[in-house]
Amino acid sequence: MTYESELPGGPQGRRGHSLRRALRLGRDERGVALTEMALVLPLLLLLILGMIDFGKAINYWIDNTHLANEGARLAVVNNNPGGSGTTLQDYLRGQTSSAEERYPNPVQGTQRSAHSMTVNICYYAASSGVLITSGTPAIGDTVEVIVKYDYQWLRGFPFPGNPTTTIGGKAAMRLEAVPSFNGWNSDIGTGACPASA
C-alpha cells in the first residue's frame, strides 16, 4: 500500500502542478486576437469605405467638369443633340455616367439619393459681364454652364446631419451662334445663375 506522502512530490507536487496549469491558462492569448479584431475591424472598414467614397466623389467631380465643358461647347454653337423634345440641360443630365445623379428621371434601377444634378446655362453680356435677363444674347457674349451635384458622404451610415458637399463643374465660352435650341433661356431670371460672370 502506498501512501499519498510517498508519491513523488507528495501533496505539494499535485498543488504545484495545478498552479502551473492555472498560470499557463492565464497566459493563453487565443481569445485576445479575436477581441482586438472585433475592436479594430469596424474602424478599418469605415476607413476603407471612406476611401472608396472619396474616389467616387472625385469621379463625380471629373464627370461634372466634363459635362460643363461639353454643354458650353454645344451651347455656343446653338446645338442640342437631344432634339426638340428635350432641353440641353436634360440632355447633359442624361450623359452622366451615374444613375444616382440623374435622380428625377433615372435611366434604370432605383434612385439612391434625394439629390439630382442641376445644369444651368447662363448668358452674360460681353461688354459688361452682367447676366442677360431679357432679350436674346448676341454673338460674342459669354455662355457659362454650371453643373452641380449635392454629394452625400457615406450614405447609409448614421452620421449626424448627413454630411453633404456640392460637387460642381463650370465652363465659360464665347457665343458663336444666337441660341434658339429648346431650353436655352430656362435659367434666365430664376436666380440659378450668378448676376455677373
N, C-alpha and C positions, 0 to 999 in steps of 0.2 A: 504494500500500500504506500502510495506516495502522497506526501503532504504538500499543501499549497506552498508552504515556505521552502520546500525542497526543489520546486520548479526553477528553471533558470530565470533569474530576475525576480522571482517571487511576486508578491502582490504589487510591489513597486514597479516591476517590469511591465505589468499589464497597464498600470496607470500611466506610465511614461509613453507606452505605445499609443494609448488613447489621446494623450496630449499632443503627440507628434501628428497624429491623424487630424485632429481638430485644427492645428496650426496650418497643415497642408491644405485643408479645405478652405480656410480663411484666406489663403494666398491665391486660391484658384480665381482666375480673371476671365473665365469664359463668358460670363454674362456682362462684363464691363464693356466689351466691344459692341455688343448689341445695344446697350444703353446709350453709348456715345453716338452710335449711328442714328438711333432714334432722335437724339437731340440735334445732330448736325444735318441730317437729311432734309428736313423742311427748309432750312436756310440755303442749302446747296441747290435745291430745286427752285427756290424763289430767285436765286442768282442766275441760274441757267435760263429760266423763263423770262427774267428781266432782260437778259442779253438778246434773246430771240425777239422779244417785243421791241427793243430798241432798234434792232435790224429791220423789223417790219416798218417802224416809223420812218427810218431813213429811206426805205424803199418807197413809201408813200410820198415823201418829200421830193425824191427824184422824179417820181411819176407826175406829181403836180407841177413841177417846174417844166417838165417836158410838154405836158398838156397846155400850159400857159404859152409856151413858145409856139406850139402848133396852132393854137387858137389865134394868136396875134398874126401869124403868117396868113391864116385863112381870112381873117377879118380885114387886113389891109388890102387884099385883092378882091374883096367882096365875093367870097366863095363860101358856100355852105354845103358840104358834101352830104349832109343829112337829108337834103331835099326840101321841098316846100312844106312838108307836113311836120317838120321839127325845127327847133331853133338851133343855132350854132352852139349855145350853151348845153342843150340836151345832147347834141352830137358829141361834144367834148366829154361830157359826163359818161357817155356810153363807151368812150375809148379807154377808160381807166382799166387797169388790169385786175381790179378788185371789185367784187360784187358788193362788198361792205361799203365802199364809197358811193355806189350808185343807189343807195338805200331806197329812195322813193319809188324807183322802178327797177328792182333788181332783175338781172337777166335770168338767173337761176338760183335755186336754193332759198334759204331763209335769211332775212336781214339780221345781223348780229348787233347793230348799233342804232341808236336813236338819231344819229347824225348823218348828214349826207354832204357830199361835195358841193360847194357853191362855185359857180363860174360867173364872173361879172365882166362885161365888156364895156369899157369906158372910153369916151372920146373927149379929147382936150384940144382947145384952140391952139394953133401953132404960135400965134402972136403973144398970147397972154398965159398960156398953160392952165387956163380955167376950164372946168368941166362944162361941156356943151349940154345945156338942159333944154334947149328949144331949137328948132330948125334942124338942118341936116349938116353933118360935118363936111368939110371941103378937103380936097386933095392937099396933102401937106400937113394936115392936123395929126395929132398923136393918138394912136389906138393903144390902150393898155388893157391887158387881160389879166385878171386876178383870179386865181384858183385857190380855194381854201377848204380844209377839212379839219373838223374837231376830233382829234385822236384821243381815245380813252386808253390810259395806261393800264396794263394787266387787268383787262376786263374780266369780271367774274370773281375777283378777289375782294374781300370786304374791306377795302381801304376807305377811310373817312373822306367824304367829299368827292369821290370818284375823280381822281386827278385827270385833267384833260388839257391837251396842248393843241393850239391851232397850227396846223402844218399847211404851209402855202407856197405857191409859186407865183411869180409876176413877170410879165414880159411887155415891153413897150416898143412899138414900131411906128414908122411914118406911113400915113394913109396914102395908098396909091390909086384907089378907086372909091367913088362915092358909095357908101353902104346902102344896099337895098334888100339884103337877104332877110329871111324871116327871123325876127327877134333881135335885130341889130340895135333897136332903141329900147329894149325891155328894161334896162337898168337906169335909163336917164331919169333923174329926179326922184329915185327911190331911196336914196341915201346909201346904196350899196357901194357907190364909187366915191372916192375922196374928192373934195371940192376942187383941188388943184393937183396937177401931176407932180 
